[in-house]
Amino acid sequence: MNEFEEKDRIKDVLIRYAEACDRRRWELFTHVFRDDAVASYGGEFHLHGRSQIVAMIRSMLGGCGPTQHLLGNFQITIHGRQADSRCYVRAAHAGCGAHAGKSYEVWAEYEDHLVREADTWLITRRRMHVYHESGTRELLEPG
């Protein structure tokens, strides 16, 4: 497989993350994060292992209405069976129930390190850099 095809496969992993979040398809995260992945989503969210990462995401999105994670400006560098990527994310969250009519939006960048295992790429380390927030985080709670 050539470098362009490998970069497309890495983009597919990043897009699968957005799909897993927005469609609440938690099982897809097994095809996004390695089991021993670590992630820092800023602030107090420093997570160790896919199970902790998915639990945090579920707790944040479980009480939301629709969400939309838009990814772009992909920068990917491949070093053999390892890769580093950066991409912008603009994530919109709509409130529901007691938070109906409220929203929360974040502009950020994901900085990831991935490894190629067999025929797929998986994130081993993610760091989220937040650049702007608007709305209220109070709608980010378990369902």
KEKE-3310 file (N, C-alpha, C; in steps of 0.2 Angstrom, whole numbers, plus 5000, padded with zeros to 4 digits):
npx = (5004:5003:5009:4999:4987:4989:4988:4974:4968:4971:4964:4952:4951:4951:4939:4930:4930:4923:4910:4907:4905:4895:4884:4882:4888:4896:4903:4911:4923:4933:4939:4946:4954:4968:4969:4977:4978:4981:4974:4972:4960:4961:4960:4954:4953:4962:4966:4968:4969:4957:4945:4943:4943:4932:4922:4922:4919:4906:4899:4899:4892:4880:4869:4866:4858:4857:4873:4888:4902:4914:4928:4944:4957:4968:4984:4996:5009:5019:5029:5035:5028:5021:5013:5010:4997:4987:4972:4959:4945:4928:4915:4899:4886:4869:4857:4845:4830:4830:4839:4835:4836:4848:4865:4882:4898:4913:4929:4943:4959:4964:4978:4986:4994:4998:4997:5001:4993:4992:4981:4976:4975:4978:4974:4985:4989:4981:4979:4970:4968:4960:4953:4943:4927:4910:4893:4885:4893:4885:4876:4883:4883:4880:4867)
npy = (4994:5011:5027:5037:5030:5024:5036:5039:5028:5031:5043:5038:5031:5042:5049:5039:5039:5052:5048:5037:5044:5054:5045:5038:5025:5015:5004:5005:5011:5002:5000:5012:5016:5009:4996:5000:5014:5031:5047:5064:5076:5089:5100:5091:5079:5066:5051:5033:5020:5012:5009:5018:5030:5028:5027:5040:5048:5043:5047:5061:5063:5056:5062:5072:5080:5079:5078:5085:5081:5089:5086:5092:5099:5089:5083:5072:5062:5049:5036:5022:5010:5018:5033:5051:5062:5077:5086:5097:5100:5103:5104:5102:5102:5098:5102:5093:5087:5093:5102:5107:5117:5123:5125:5118:5122:5118:5123:5115:5105:5089:5080:5066:5050:5036:5018:5005:4990:4974:4975:4988:5004:5011:5023:5027:5037:5052:5070:5084:5100:5114:5128:5137:5140:5139:5143:5132:5120:5113:5104:5093:5078:5063:5051)
npz = (5000:4996:5002:5001:5001:5014:5022:5019:5025:5039:5040:5039:5051:5060:5056:5059:5073:5075:5069:5078:5090:5086:5082:5093:5094:5102:5101:5090:5094:5097:5085:5084:5095:5102:5114:5125:5125:5128:5133:5133:5136:5139:5153:5167:5162:5159:5153:5154:5144:5133:5138:5148:5141:5132:5142:5147:5136:5133:5145:5144:5132:5133:5139:5130:5116:5098:5091:5082:5075:5066:5056:5050:5039:5039:5044:5041:5046:5041:5049:5045:5053:5062:5065:5065:5068:5065:5067:5064:5074:5075:5086:5089:5100:5105:5117:5127:5134:5151:5147:5135:5121:5124:5120:5116:5110:5103:5097:5091:5091:5087:5092:5087:5090:5081:5078:5067:5066:5061:5048:5050:5057:5073:5086:5098:5107:5111:5111:5115:5110:5115:5108:5107:5115:5116:5122:5134:5145:5154:5148:5145:5150:5159:5152)
capx = (5000:5007:5008:4992:4982:4989:4985:4967:4966:4972:4959:4946:4950:4949:4932:4926:4929:4917:4904:4906:4902:4888:4879:4883:4890:4902:4907:4916:4929:4938:4942:4949:4959:4971:4966:4981:4978:4980:4971:4971:4955:4961:4958:4955:4952:4968:4963:4972:4965:4951:4939:4942:4942:4925:4917:4922:4915:4899:4897:4899:4887:4875:4863:4865:4854:4861:4880:4891:4910:4917:4935:4947:4964:4972:4991:4998:5016:5020:5036:5035:5022:5019:5011:5007:4992:4984:4967:4954:4938:4923:4910:4893:4882:4863:4854:4839:4827:4831:4844:4833:4837:4854:4870:4889:4902:4920:4934:4949:4963:4966:4985:4986:5000:4994:5002:4998:4993:4989:4978:4973:4979:4974:4976:4988:4989:4977:4979:4965:4970:4954:4955:4937:4921:4904:4887:4886:4895:4881:4872:4888:4882:4877:4860)
capy = (5000:5017:5032:5041:5025:5024:5042:5038:5024:5035:5048:5034:5030:5048:5050:5033:5042:5056:5044:5034:5050:5057:5040:5034:5018:5015:4998:5007:5014:4996:5001:5019:5017:5003:4995:5003:5021:5036:5053:5070:5080:5095:5100:5085:5072:5062:5045:5028:5014:5013:5008:5025:5035:5027:5029:5048:5051:5041:5051:5068:5063:5052:5067:5077:5078:5078:5081:5084:5082:5090:5086:5094:5101:5084:5083:5066:5060:5041:5033:5015:5007:5023:5039:5056:5066:5083:5088:5102:5098:5108:5099:5105:5098:5101:5100:5089:5086:5099:5107:5108:5124:5125:5121:5119:5121:5118:5122:5112:5101:5083:5078:5059:5046:5030:5013:5000:4984:4970:4979:4994:5009:5013:5028:5025:5043:5058:5076:5088:5107:5118:5135:5141:5136:5144:5139:5129:5113:5109:5099:5087:5074:5056:5051)
capz = (5000:4996:5007:5000:5003:5021:5025:5019:5031:5045:5040:5040:5058:5063:5054:5063:5079:5074:5068:5085:5095:5084:5081:5099:5092:5106:5099:5085:5097:5096:5079:5084:5100:5105:5121:5130:5123:5133:5130:5137:5133:5142:5160:5172:5158:5157:5153:5152:5142:5129:5142:5152:5136:5130:5147:5148:5130:5135:5151:5141:5126:5135:5140:5124:5110:5093:5091:5076:5075:5060:5056:5043:5039:5041:5043:5043:5044:5043:5050:5045:5056:5066:5062:5069:5064:5068:5063:5067:5076:5077:5088:5091:5105:5106:5123:5127:5141:5155:5143:5128:5119:5125:5115:5117:5104:5104:5091:5094:5087:5089:5090:5088:5088:5079:5076:5062:5068:5055:5043:5053:5061:5080:5090:5105:5111:5109:5115:5112:5111:5114:5106:5108:5118:5117:5125:5141:5146:5158:5144:5144:5156:5157:5150)
cpx = (5004:5005:5001:4987:4983:4986:4977:4964:4966:4966:4952:4945:4948:4941:4927:4925:4923:4910:4902:4902:4895:4883:4878:4884:4897:4906:4913:4923:4935:4942:4945:4955:4962:4969:4970:4982:4978:4978:4970:4966:4955:4958:4959:4954:4959:4967:4968:4968:4959:4945:4937:4940:4934:4920:4917:4917:4907:4896:4895:4893:4881:4868:4862:4860:4859:4868:4883:4898:4912:4925:4938:4954:4969:4979:4993:5005:5017:5027:5035:5028:5019:5017:5009:5002:4989:4978:4962:4948:4934:4917:4905:4888:4875:4860:4847:4836:4827:4835:4842:4834:4844:4859:4877:4893:4909:4924:4940:4953:4965:4974:4985:4993:4996:5000:4998:4999:4989:4987:4975:4977:4974:4978:4979:4989:4985:4978:4974:4967:4963:4956:4949:4931:4916:4898:4889:4888:4890:4877:4877:4887:4879:4869:4856)
cpy = (5006:5022:5036:5036:5024:5030:5042:5034:5027:5040:5044:5032:5036:5050:5045:5036:5047:5053:5040:5038:5052:5052:5036:5027:5017:5009:5000:5009:5008:4997:5008:5019:5010:5002:4999:5011:5025:5043:5058:5075:5087:5095:5094:5079:5070:5055:5039:5022:5016:5013:5015:5030:5034:5029:5037:5051:5049:5046:5059:5068:5060:5056:5072:5075:5077:5081:5080:5086:5083:5090:5088:5096:5095:5085:5077:5064:5053:5040:5026:5013:5012:5029:5045:5060:5072:5084:5093:5098:5103:5104:5103:5100:5102:5098:5097:5089:5093:5104:5108:5116:5127:5122:5122:5118:5122:5118:5120:5108:5095:5082:5071:5056:5039:5024:5008:4994:4979:4974:4985:4998:5010:5019:5026:5031:5049:5064:5081:5095:5111:5125:5140:5137:5142:5139:5137:5122:5109:5104:5092:5083:5067:5056:5047)
cpz = (5000:5001:5007:5003:5011:5025:5024:5024:5037:5045:5042:5048:5062:5062:5058:5070:5080:5074:5075:5090:5093:5083:5088:5098:5095:5104:5094:5088:5097:5090:5078:5089:5101:5112:5127:5129:5129:5129:5135:5133:5136:5150:5164:5168:5155:5158:5151:5151:5138:5133:5146:5147:5134:5136:5148:5142:5131:5140:5148:5136:5128:5136:5135:5119:5104:5093:5084:5076:5068:5060:5049:5044:5042:5039:5046:5041:5046:5043:5050:5047:5062:5062:5067:5065:5068:5063:5067:5069:5078:5079:5091:5095:5106:5113:5122:5134:5145:5152:5136:5126:5120:5120:5118:5111:5106:5098:5094:5089:5091:5087:5092:5086:5087:5077:5071:5065:5063:5050:5044:5057:5067:5083:5097:5110:5108:5114:5111:5115:5110:5113:5107:5111:5118:5119:5132:5141:5150:5155:5143:5150:5154:5156:5155)
residu = (MET:ASN:GLU:PHE:GLU:GLU:LYS:ASP:ARG:ILE:LYS:ASP:VAL:LEU:ILE:ARG:TYR:ALA:GLU:ALA:CYS:ASP:ARG:ARG:ARG:TRP:GLU:LEU:PHE:THR:HIS:VAL:PHE:ARG:ASP:ASP:ALA:VAL:ALA:SER:TYR:GLY:GLY:GLU:PHE:HIS:LEU:HIS:GLY:ARG:SER:GLN:ILE:VAL:ALA:MET:ILE:ARG:SER:MET:LEU:GLY:GLY:CYS:GLY:PRO:THR:GLN:HIS:LEU:LEU:GLY:ASN:PHE:GLN:ILE:THR:ILE:HIS:GLY:ARG:GLN:ALA:ASP:SER:ARG:CYS:TYR:VAL:ARG:ALA:ALA:HIS:ALA:GLY:CYS:GLY:ALA:HIS:ALA:GLY:LYS:SER:TYR:GLU:VAL:TRP:ALA:GLU:TYR:GLU:ASP:HIS:LEU:VAL:ARG:GLU:ALA:ASP:THR:TRP:LEU:ILE:THR:ARG:ARG:ARG:MET:HIS:VAL:TYR:HIS:GLU:SER:GLY:THR:ARG:GLU:LEU:LEU:GLU:PRO:GLY)
# end
